[in-house]
Amino acid sequence: MICTFFGHRDAPSTITSALKSTIMHLIQAQNVKTFYVGNNGRFDLLVQAILKDISTQTNIRYSIIISHINEQALSDAQNATVFPEGLETVPPKYAIAKRNAWLIENSSMVIAYAIHTHSNCHSWIEKAKRKGLQIINLADCANKKEQA
């Protein structure tokens, strides 16, 4: 199984603990060993840092999936950087959308943080749902805890 991530660019660092425990749960309970993370905004930076930390303690692999050929990782994570085939011909304005579509096509589950239903992030989560991917939205988990 391959897990990818979608989250708001301005995701708060307060989700770090929930994000890490969700990733660890998938590793331990569902034997997820491969993770793909984007490279745009705070959510991706949080994920990169967590995966870097976890990879020193467990046998996982993760790749930073970039949307522009000369892009550098947001974090100091030194892992595989992937530039999806075909993206070199996509205009820069559409590169992130094309990369996100590639993530959905090449993953089986998504860990997300989407609190706004009118956001691009939410629309990618909906596309992943339609494709049959398992979705874990950390914002849904936080809302359930608040209501309890």
Residue, then its C-alpha position, 0 to 999 in steps of 0.5 A: m500500500i502507498c499512502t499520500f497526503f493532501g492538506h492546506r498550505d497553512a495547516p497549523s503545527t498543532i496537528t503534528s501529533a495527530l499526523k504522526s500517530t496516524i502515520m504510525h498506526l498505518i505502519q503498524a496496523q496496515n503495514v504501510k511502508t511507502f509514502y508520497v508527499g508533495n512539496n507545497g506549504r506547511f502541511d507538506l513540510l510537517v509531513q516531510a519532517i515526520l516521515k524523516d523522523i519515522s524513517t530512522q526508526t522504522n523500515i519505511r520509504y518515502s518520496i517527495i513528489i515535486s511539481h516543477i523540475n528544479e524544485q527543492a524539498l521544503s525540509d532538509a529531508q534527504n530522500a528520493t525526489v520524484f518528478p512524475e513523467g509527463l510533467e515536464t510538458v505541463p505549463p507551470k500554472y497546472a503543474i501542481a494539479k497534474r502532480n496531485a492527479w499523479l498522486i491519486e493514480n499511484s496511491s491507495m490511501v490519503i491522509a489529509y487535513a482539510i477543514h474548508t469544503h470549498s478549497n482545492c485541497h478538499s476537491w482533491i480529497e473528493k477526487a481520491k474518494r471517487k477513485g476508491l482511495q481510503i481517506i483519513n481526514l485529520a480535520d474530521c477526527a478533530n471535529k469528532k473529538e470536539q463534539a464528544 
